[in-house]
């Protein structure tokens, strides 16, 4: 698509699953992105998380799918998050068509398939962390030496909605430093 549109060296930004997809794009097409920004994504999950997530993923393959998804999503918020936004998100989360096996597979792949993408990524990566136990940041940094980590304050998982001023400032500074460094002679 970038070739068809004449886009060179895009900055690829994604939240949650979108961050995983952004990293997978950078791993699959290493010369394409200028940088990658992943916001509170599950990229290199802590080892203990896989055991914890297995029962949830299996519950998505059952008729209890809507309730299980809503219950799980309810953990994504802090008390400081906008309560109306939280209610809307929790109401919409289980409205995905009842293709539980697809949703369960997406969660499963998201949890267990991104270590290799992190290791293959050559672009600079900004990971914006909301403090959720999604990613083992130490291991991510070992796999992806061009990783930079920023952390939000006062927001749950939906950082781009809750604290856009923090997120935008981190992205702007990351791009300023990263793209300037690329242009500067070594």
C-alpha positions as CSV (number, residue, x, y, z in Angstrom):
1,X,0.0,0.0,0.0
2,X,2.8,2.4,0.8
3,X,4.3,1.8,-2.6
4,X,1.0,2.5,-4.3
5,X,0.5,5.7,-2.4
6,X,4.2,6.8,-2.8
7,X,4.8,6.8,1.0
8,X,8.4,6.4,2.0
9,X,9.6,5.8,5.5
10,X,6.3,6.1,7.4
11,X,6.1,6.5,11.1
12,X,3.9,3.5,12.1
13,X,1.8,3.9,15.2
14,X,-0.5,1.4,16.9
15,X,-2.3,0.9,20.2
16,X,-2.7,-2.5,21.8
17,X,-3.1,-5.0,18.9
18,X,-2.3,-2.2,16.5
19,X,1.2,-1.9,18.2
20,X,1.7,-5.6,17.6
21,X,0.7,-5.2,14.0
22,X,3.1,-2.2,13.6
23,X,6.0,-4.2,15.0
24,X,5.1,-7.2,12.7
25,X,5.1,-4.8,9.7
26,X,8.5,-3.5,10.7
27,X,9.8,-7.0,11.1
28,X,8.4,-8.2,7.7
29,X,9.4,-5.1,5.8
30,X,12.6,-3.9,7.6
31,X,13.4,-1.1,5.2
32,X,9.9,0.4,5.2
33,X,9.2,2.3,8.5
34,X,11.3,5.2,9.7
35,X,10.1,4.4,13.3
36,X,7.5,2.3,15.1
37,X,5.4,3.5,18.1
38,X,3.5,0.8,20.1
39,X,1.2,1.9,22.8
40,X,0.5,-0.5,25.7
41,X,0.8,-3.5,23.4
42,X,1.5,-7.1,24.3
43,X,4.8,-7.6,22.4
44,X,7.1,-9.6,24.6
45,X,4.8,-10.8,27.3
46,X,6.2,-11.8,30.7
47,X,6.6,-15.6,30.9
48,X,4.1,-15.9,33.8
49,X,1.4,-14.1,31.7
50,X,1.0,-17.0,29.2
51,X,-0.2,-19.4,32.0
52,X,-2.4,-16.7,33.4
53,X,-4.0,-15.9,30.0
54,X,-4.7,-19.5,28.8
55,X,-8.0,-19.8,30.8
56,X,-9.2,-16.4,29.5
57,X,-8.4,-17.3,25.9
58,X,-10.2,-20.6,26.3
59,X,-13.2,-18.8,27.8
60,X,-13.4,-16.8,24.5
61,X,-14.3,-20.0,22.7
62,X,-17.4,-20.5,24.9
63,X,-20.9,-19.0,24.9
64,X,-19.7,-16.9,27.9
65,X,-17.5,-15.0,25.4
66,X,-19.3,-11.6,25.8
67,X,-19.2,-11.6,29.6
68,X,-15.6,-12.9,29.7
69,X,-14.4,-10.2,27.3
70,X,-16.2,-7.5,29.2
71,X,-14.8,-8.8,32.6
72,X,-11.3,-8.9,31.2
73,X,-11.5,-5.4,29.5
74,X,-12.8,-3.9,32.8
75,X,-9.2,-4.5,34.2
76,X,-7.9,-2.1,31.5
77,X,-9.0,1.1,33.4
78,X,-7.8,3.1,36.3
79,X,-10.1,5.0,38.7
80,X,-8.8,8.2,37.1
81,X,-10.0,7.2,33.6
82,X,-13.1,8.8,32.1
83,X,-16.0,6.7,33.4
84,X,-18.3,7.4,30.4
85,X,-15.6,6.3,28.0
86,X,-15.0,3.2,30.1
87,X,-18.7,2.3,29.9
88,X,-18.8,2.8,26.1
89,X,-15.7,0.6,25.6
90,X,-17.0,-2.1,27.9
91,X,-20.3,-2.0,26.1
92,X,-18.7,-2.3,22.7
93,X,-15.9,-4.7,23.5
94,X,-18.0,-7.9,23.2
95,X,-20.0,-6.6,20.2
96,X,-17.5,-8.3,17.9
97,X,-19.4,-10.8,15.8
98,X,-19.7,-14.1,17.6
99,X,-16.7,-15.7,15.9
100,X,-15.1,-16.7,19.2
101,X,-12.4,-18.8,17.6
102,X,-11.1,-15.8,15.6
103,X,-11.0,-13.5,18.6
104,X,-9.4,-16.2,20.7
105,X,-6.8,-16.9,18.0
106,X,-6.0,-13.2,17.7
107,X,-5.4,-13.0,21.5
108,X,-3.4,-16.2,21.5
109,X,-1.2,-15.1,18.5
110,X,-0.8,-11.7,20.2
111,X,0.5,-13.2,23.3
112,X,2.9,-15.8,21.9
113,X,4.1,-14.7,18.5
114,X,5.9,-11.3,18.9
115,X,9.3,-12.1,20.3
116,X,10.6,-12.9,16.8
117,X,9.1,-9.7,15.5
118,X,10.9,-7.7,18.2
119,X,14.2,-9.4,17.4
120,X,13.7,-8.8,13.6
121,X,12.8,-5.1,13.9
122,X,15.6,-2.8,12.8
123,X,13.6,0.5,13.1
124,X,13.7,2.6,16.3
125,X,10.8,1.7,18.5
126,X,9.0,3.8,21.1
127,X,7.0,1.7,23.5
128,X,4.5,3.8,25.5
129,X,3.7,1.9,28.7
130,X,0.6,2.4,30.8
131,X,2.0,0.2,33.6
132,X,-0.1,-2.9,32.6
133,X,1.8,-6.2,32.7
134,X,1.7,-6.6,29.0
135,X,5.3,-6.5,28.1
136,X,8.6,-7.6,29.6
137,X,10.4,-4.4,28.9
138,X,13.8,-5.7,29.8
139,X,13.5,-8.7,27.5
140,X,12.0,-6.4,24.8
141,X,15.0,-4.1,25.0
142,X,17.4,-7.1,24.8
143,X,15.6,-8.3,21.6
144,X,15.2,-4.8,20.1
145,X,18.2,-2.7,21.0
146,X,16.7,0.4,19.4
147,X,13.8,0.4,21.9
148,X,12.9,3.5,23.9
149,X,10.3,3.3,26.6
150,X,8.0,6.1,27.8
151,X,5.5,5.7,30.6
152,X,2.2,7.5,31.1
153,X,0.9,8.8,34.4
154,X,-2.8,8.6,35.4
155,X,-4.1,6.4,32.6
156,X,-5.1,2.8,32.1
157,X,-4.7,0.9,28.8
158,X,-6.3,3.5,26.5
159,X,-3.5,6.0,26.8
160,X,-4.2,7.8,23.5
161,X,-7.7,8.6,24.7
162,X,-7.0,9.4,28.4
163,X,-3.8,11.3,28.3
164,X,-3.2,12.4,24.7
165,X,-1.0,15.3,25.8
166,X,1.5,12.9,27.4
167,X,1.4,10.5,24.4
168,X,1.7,13.2,21.8
169,X,4.6,14.8,23.7
170,X,6.5,11.5,23.9
171,X,5.9,10.7,20.2
172,X,7.0,14.2,19.2
173,X,10.2,14.1,21.2
174,X,11.0,10.5,20.0
175,X,10.6,11.5,16.4
176,X,12.6,14.7,16.9
177,X,15.5,12.8,18.4
178,X,15.3,9.7,16.2
179,X,14.8,11.4,12.9
180,X,17.4,14.1,13.7
181,X,19.9,11.4,14.5
182,X,19.2,9.6,11.2
183,X,19.8,12.9,9.3
184,X,22.9,13.9,11.2
185,X,26.3,12.7,9.8
186,X,27.9,10.1,12.0
